[in-house]
């Protein structure tokens, strides 16, 4: 329904780097009555491409019209259509069987800012995760080394009797450092008794 049977374009989609040449071919039974047009997405403008310029060339052969852009730039993005010469006079739109050209390697200022903002956000998130994944195991290890997570009122507190029964703690506190062992034995206490 779009009138594509009268022409065949090759290729249908081109993605190329900026400053590279691109080449489109339009096969038609009547190449002399055909010409190239360019449309841009989101615009109703239709640009006629019928004469050679310093940027592109059009070459007619027996059964084809070749269109070459020597060095593409961002402004060359669009759909290139080979259709009849009288489109603009008849105020018709070209058929929908064109060739779309996407130019890579060109970014506008807003795209660059968006990419930089995204990179900054990723770096911050990575830094936070790195701190978490390093500090959590270190804190767990320090907690195990310091006694297993029990809350202590004073970290400076001396724990000489830790692990002893209450009765044993009282006995050890009663022992004097220079006690005469012989004196106790004479009273009847045996060193093995508590």
Secondary structure as GFF3:
##gff-version 3
##sequence-region A 1 194
A	DSSP	three_ten_helix	4	6	.	.	.	ID=ss1
A	DSSP	beta_strand	7	10	.	.	.	ID=ss2
A	DSSP	beta_strand	13	17	.	.	.	ID=ss3
A	DSSP	beta_strand	22	28	.	.	.	ID=ss4
A	DSSP	three_ten_helix	31	33	.	.	.	ID=ss5
A	DSSP	beta_strand	34	39	.	.	.	ID=ss6
A	DSSP	beta_strand	46	49	.	.	.	ID=ss7
A	DSSP	beta_strand	56	60	.	.	.	ID=ss8
A	DSSP	beta_strand	64	69	.	.	.	ID=ss9
A	DSSP	three_ten_helix	74	76	.	.	.	ID=ss10
A	DSSP	beta_strand	78	84	.	.	.	ID=ss11
A	DSSP	alpha_helix	87	90	.	.	.	ID=ss12
A	DSSP	beta_strand	99	104	.	.	.	ID=ss13
A	DSSP	alpha_helix	109	145	.	.	.	ID=ss14
A	DSSP	alpha_helix	166	174	.	.	.	ID=ss15
A	DSSP	alpha_helix	181	187	.	.	.	ID=ss16
###
